[in-house]
Amino acid sequence: DKSMERILHHASKHGLKRIVETGCIRAEEDWRGAGFATYLLGAYATATGGHLDSVDLSESNCRFAAKWTRVFGSSVDIHCRDSVEYLSNRQEPVDVLYLDSWDTTHPGYAEHGLREVEAGSHLLHDLSLVVFDDTSLQGGRWKGKGMLGVPWMLERGWRTLHVGHQTVLIR
């Protein structure tokens, strides 16, 4: 996917290695549906000497993600907890913030995406990337998980690096 290519290219070009993902893989070989981002970001973290922290509230999702990322050893940690709480309490800066929790069928998904980016904004720096999965621009309006979060970020000086099935933002 073009968005993942842009994410990983920007990250490798700038030596970005600290990745936080909200929502983790939960189905075997689900490349088309869920995108398998946890696995791809874990492989990137391992290859670059970086680290992926993936946060999900579902114990079954966390068990599945831990099983599939075990191959990456200490480069990946799966945290079974609330993503907003995790981001609010985290102290270490984040190079890539990949927001993919709460499916768009879940009531309040856009509000949750906004809460996540607000909670994690103190962790971002000038080279950080923020990715809203399942977020696109349709007819001049943002749709999906980043429907509220993308405009919030744009109002704060961020700009889009890529808009497709995922929206990638940079400063």
N, C-alpha and C positions, 0 to 999 in steps of 0.2 A: 504494500500500500504506500502511496506517495507520502502520506503524513508520517508514517513510521520511518521512512527513508529520510525525510527532512529532520525529524527529531534526532535520529541517530547520527546523521551527518553533522548537524549543529553541535550536538553533544561531543562528538569525537574531535571536531575542529577546535573546540574551546576547552577540551579536557574536563568536561562535566561528568562527574562520576557518582554523585549522591542523588539517587532517584527515590521518590516516594510515589507509590501508586495507591489509590483508594479503589476498593473493589478488586477482587483477584479472580484468577481463572477458576472455573468450576465445572468444566465438562471436557472430556477427553477429545483432543484434536479438534476443538471448536474454533478453527481459524476464521471462518466466515461470520459466525454469530457473535462471539465474544471477542474475537481477535487474538486471543492467546497472548495478550500483552505481557502478563506476568512472566511467561516463559521467555519471550523475546528480550524483555528488559533485564531479566536475570542472566541471560546469555551475554548481553552487552556488558553488564556489570562485571561478570566473571572475566571476560576477555580484556577489560580495561583496568582491572584492579579496583573497580568501584564497588558500590553497594546498593542493593535494592531493598527498601522496606515496603512491603505490601500490607495494606490494612483492610480488613473486612470484618463485618459484624457477625457473619454466619460461621458457626463452628464447622459445618460440613464443607463450606467453601474453603475455609482455612486448612482443613485436613487435606483436601484435594490438592490445593496449591502447594502445601508443604511436601506432599508426595512427589508432585511433578517437578519441583524445583530442588529437591534433595541433591540432584546431580551437580548443582552449583555450589554446594557446601556453604561456607560462611559468607559468601557474597550475597545471599538472600536471606532475609528474615520475614516471616509471616506473622503479623500481629492480629489477633482476634479481639478487636475492640472497635469502639465507635470512632469513625474517621475524623469527625470534627473535634472530638476530645483529643485524639492523638495529635492532630495538627496544632491545636491550641497549646498543648503542653510540650511539644518538641522544641528543642533548643538548637540542634545542629542545622546549619543552612541546607537548603534543598536546591539542587541544580536543575532537576526535571521533576515537576509536579504533574502527575498523570491522574486526572480525576475521572473515575469510571465506576462510582458506586451508584446505587439506586437505579434500577432499570427505569426506562421512560414509561413503563406501565404502572409504576409505583406512584401513588398520589404524593405530590410535593417534591418530585424529583428535581425540578428546576430550583426551588428554594434551597434544597439540600446542597446542590452544586454551588450556589452562591455562599452558603454557610461554610462550605469546605474551602473555597478560595479566600474568603475573608479570614478564616482561622489560620490558613497557611501563608498569608501574605507577608507576615513578619519574617518568614524563613527565606524569602526570595531575594536575589541580588541582581545586578545589572545584566548578567549573562544567562540567568535562569530562563527556562522554558516552562510554560504552563499549557497543558493539553486537556481539553474537554472532549472526552469521547462522545460519540453519538450526538454531535453538535454541528449543525450546518446553517448556512445562510440561505433562506428561501424567500424570494420576493421582497428582499430588503429587511427581513425579520429573522432574528436568531431563533432556531428551533432546537429542541433537545435538552440534554443535561446542562448545557452552558447558556441556556436561553436568558437567564438573569446574570450569570457570572461573567460572560463575555462582555456585555455592555458595561458592567461594573469595572472591569479591568481596562477597557478602552477609555473610559472616563478618567482613569488614573495614569494615562500615558502609555499603556501597552499598545502594541499593534499586532496585526495578524501576520504570521509567517506562512501559514497554510490554512485554507478553508476547504473542507471536503466533507467526508463522513466524520472526521475529527477536526477540531479547530485548534491550531497551535499558535500560541502568543509569545512574543518576545518584547523586550523594552526597546 
